[in-house]
Amino acid sequence: MAFKMIDSNDIQNLCSMIGDEERVLVGEYIKEEYCHDELGGTFCTPDIVIRVLTAQEISDVMRYAYEHEIPVTPRGAGTGLVGSCVPVERGIVIETTLMNRILELDEDNLTVTAEPGVLLMELASFAEDHEFFYPPDPGEKSATIGGNISTNAGGMRAVKYGVTRDYVRGLEVVLPNGKIVEFGGKVVKNSSGYALKDLIVGSEGTLGIVTKAVLKLLPLPKKSISLLVPFPSLKQAIGTVPLIIKSKSVPTAVEFMQREVIMDAEEYLGRKFPDNQADAYLLLKFDGASTEEIEKDYQGVAGICLEQGAYDVLISNTEERNDSIWKARGAFLEAIKGSTTYMDEVDVVVPRSQVNTLVEYIHSIEEEAGVRIKSFGHAGDGNLHVYILKDQLSDEEWERRMKRAMELIYSKSRELNGKVSGEHGIGYAKKPYLFEAEDPEVMNLMRGIKRVFDPKNILNPHKVCEE
């Protein structure tokens, strides 16, 4: 559809709604960062950026945009990797980072209520300060809670605790027509009609804008221990994971990594990893109420690893050692970015039993595709992060080779009964692969849902299921 182009009259009306010129950016005051996300492959400049403070401000802006058919793109911290927050139709960007208050800690119902601009690391720290635990643990700790909800962010602890969706009890949402509604609440069980709350989670800002979230908390685990397990080959490391999952022990996290990525992280951080001599590693974490409880869990897993050919099992039971290992793991994305001129990412997920097959295949296609590929990921839940590196290729050659590599990877993922994205979403950049992977009838259902919420298609257009 043809959207209305914003003119000076629209800008004046929007400014009057907000009443604070410093929170309304136009022209040269719109910083370059508002034109792209963390990966930067999709780039568009909005006509106006509004830094909102309240749900009512969002409601007023959305009502105006709906009436005048102006496209609106919600944005948090902009740490996404698939172009979800990029305003591909220009228009209005609503930025929610100033809505950053933790509103309530309800110790009786084990919930915390927060605005969408609260950072993940702030929420996690707040919970821990009160002896509670917010388990979702995406790699980008400076992402906002609203962004995590919009992409159904996962992270390293998903193997034991689940993903963001599993911790969202209730949402306050502004719909595209400006109406403010609530989905869910503090109740633990809810069979009251369709699960509209769960439609919002993972919708990437295409159905509504989250303005408040009621999130489930758990009691804080008292102890945690990590195991760093070096293997002679990636095949042996990945092949061990199904045996760990089938054992009675449930690790908090099961990550895999290769030596070359560790070396990138060492250079990026300027500090040594505890061990960098093996070709491949598993990194496991266990948590619980006591050291004794954790030891029972990890001893059996350590035995499995050694039986499968691990060189050693390095136990990290001090804060300093844990910090060294997990900071390196958390730096992998930035380290890989720093090792090349540009990169694109594949966020595929396959059944856990197929992780080894997919990893081996990915590293077998580098020569065929003509690009370097690096990967790491959540071996415990089947979610791989695969990075295709541009290096010194020309733009034209890069585009051709990158697309070929992605076609091969996504095709193999479909063959293994996988899905396009495990946690980063579809956004704008990964739409072609979603259309290839899903039944046309499924895509029609998605578009039907979009039309019900947003009949004028003004909210984050051209994302996820919209062509």
Residue, then its C-alpha position, 0 to 999 in steps of 0.5 A: m500500500a502507499f503510505k502518507m509521506i510525512d510533511s511539516n504539518d505532521i511533524q508539528n502535530l507530533c511535536s505538540m503531542i509530546g510537548d518536549e522538543e528534545r525528545v522529537l528528532v528530525g532532519e540532521y538531529i536523527k543519528e545514523e544509529y536510528c537507520h540500522d540495527e547491530l548487523g547493519g545490512t538493512f539501512c533506511t532513514p526515518d522521517i522522525v524519531i520520537r523518544v517516548l516516556t509513557a504508554q499514553e504518548i505511544s497511544d497518541v502517536m499511534r492513533y495519529a499515525y493510524e488515522h493518517e496512514i503513516p508507517v511506524t517502526p518500534r525500536g529498543a536498543g537496536t541490538g537486533l540482527v535481522g533488521s526488525c527495527v529498521p524503518v524500511e518505509r521511513g515514517i516514524v520511529i518510536e524509541t522506548t529506551l527512556m521507558n526504563r523503570i522497574l515498576e514493581l517486585d511482587e514477592d508473593n506472586l514471584t513477578v517483576t513488572a518492568e517498562p520495555g526500555v529496562l535493559l536485560m542486565e539491569l533486570a537481571s541485577f535487580a532480581e539477584d539483588h533481591e535473591f531472585f532469578y530471571p533466567p532468560d540470558p541472551g548474549e547481548k545484555s544491553a538489549t532491552i526487555g521490550g526487544n527481548i519480548s519482541t524477538n522471543a530472545g533465547g540465550m545460553r540458559a534455554v536448555k534448562y530454563g526455556v526462553t523469554r516467552d516462558y517468563v512473560r506472564g502479562l503485557e500492556v500493549v498499544l495496538p496499531n490503532g492507538k488503543i491500550v490493552e492488557f494480555g495475561g496478568k499475574v495468573v499462573k494458569n490461563s485458558s481464557g480464550y486465544a493466547l493473544k499474549d503469546l502472539i505478541v511475544g516474538s511478533e517483532g513489533t508488527l502486531g503491537i508495541v509493548t509498554k509494560a511486562v509482568l515477568k516471572l521470577l524464580p528463586l536465585p540458585k545459590k551456586s554455579i559451576s562451569l565445565l570447560v571440556p576440550f575435544p580433539s575434534l568438533k565432531q567428537a564434541i558435538g557428538t557428545v551432546p545428545l548423550i549429555i542431554k539423555s543423562k539424568s543431569v540437566p545442565t543450565a547451558v551447553e555451548f560449543m565453540q572452536r579454537e579459531v573463534i576462541m582466538d578471535a575472542e582472545e585478541y578482541l578482549g586482550r586476555k587469554f582463555p583458560d585453554n586454547q590448545a584443542d580444536a573444539y570445546l564444550l562449555l557447560k554450566f550447572d546451577g543449584a542450591s548447593t555445591e554438593e547438589i551440583e557436583k552430583d550433576y556434573q560428575g556424571v557428565a564429566g564421565i560421559c565427556l571423557e568416555q567420548g574422547a575429551y582431553d580433560v574436564l576443566i572445572s571452573n568453580t571460582e568467580e574469577r575463572n567463570d568470569s574469564i570463560w563466560k566473558a570470552r563466550g559473550a564476546f564471540l559475536e563482536a570478536i568475529k565482527g572484528s576479524t573481517t570487513y563485514m558479515d551476515e548471520v544465520d540463526v538456524v535451529v534444528p532438533r538437538s540430535q541433528v546439531n552435529t550433522l548440521v555443523e559438519y555440513i556448514h564447515s564442509i561448504e566453505e569451498e563450494a560457497g567461496v567464503r569463510i564461515k565461523s560458528f558457535g552456538h547453543a548445542g544443548d537446544g540445537n540453535l546455531h549461530v553461523y557467520i559468513l565473512k566478507d573479508q576482501l570480497s567486492d560487494e557484488e561477489w560478496e552478495r553472490r557468495m553470501k546468498r549461495a552459502m545461506e541457500l545451502i545452510y537453510s536448505k540443509s536445515r529444512e532437510l533436518n527438520g529445522k527452522v529459520s530462526g532459533e532466537h533472533g527472529i525474521g525481521y526484514a533480512k530473513k524473510p525470503y528464507l522463511f517463505e521458502a521454509e514454511d507452507p504457503e498456508v502457514m504464511n497466509l495464517m500469519r498474514g491473516i493475524k497481522r491484518v486482524f491486529d493492523p488492517k492498515n499495515i502501518l506498524n513495522p511494515h515489510k517485516v516477518c510475513e509481509e512481502 
